[in-house]
Amino acid sequence: MKVKIFSKYEGYFSKLSKMSSHLELEINAWLKSHPGIKIIDITQSSCGGSLEPAKHIISIWYETEV
């Protein structure tokens, strides 16, 4: 099994929708360039907040077809 991790830092004055759109485009481009994978699990995590910029992490656990 393999994992692909996507992460973005959100600045203090960034809009969540802009960051979400960027992550969505990045993930969709990666999926399109890897058509032969089988996704096993997807997880997401966020940290930071009031005193630090937020960081968002999405992990895609997958297997490649042989």
N, C-alpha and C positions, 0 to 999 in steps of 0.2 A: 504494500500500500504506500502511496505517496501523498504529499500534502503541498498545496499551493497557498501561500499566505499573502493577503492583500491588506495594506494598512495605510491610513491617512491621519495626519494631524489636523485638527480643526483649530484655527487661530481664535484669539479672544473675540474678534468681531466678525467671524465668518458665519455665513448662513448654512444651517444644516442641510438645506435642500441642495445647495451647490456642491457640497462635499459628497452627499449621497449620490448625486447624478454622476460625479466624477468616478466614484467607486463602481457604480453600476456600469458605466461605459468600459472601464478597465476590466471588470470581471467578464462582461459579455464578449469583449474582444478576445480575451484569453480562452474562453469556452469555444468561440468560433474557430480559433486556431488549433484546437485540440478536439476534433470531432470524435475520435475513437476512445474517449475515456468513459469510465463508468463511475459516476459520483456515488460515494459511499455515505458521506455525511458532510454537513456544512454547519460550522459554528461561528458565532460572532461574540465579540467582547468589546466593551468600551471602558475607558478609564480617564481620569483627569476630571476637570470641572471647574469649580469656582476659583481656585488659585493657580491652576495649570491648564494649558490648552487640552482639550479632549483628544484622545487617540482612539480610533476605531480600527478593529482588526477582524477580518473575515478569513476563516480557514476552510479550504475545500479539500476534503479527504477523498482520494480517488484511486482507481486502478486503471492501468492501461491494458488494452486488448492485445493479446499476443498474436 
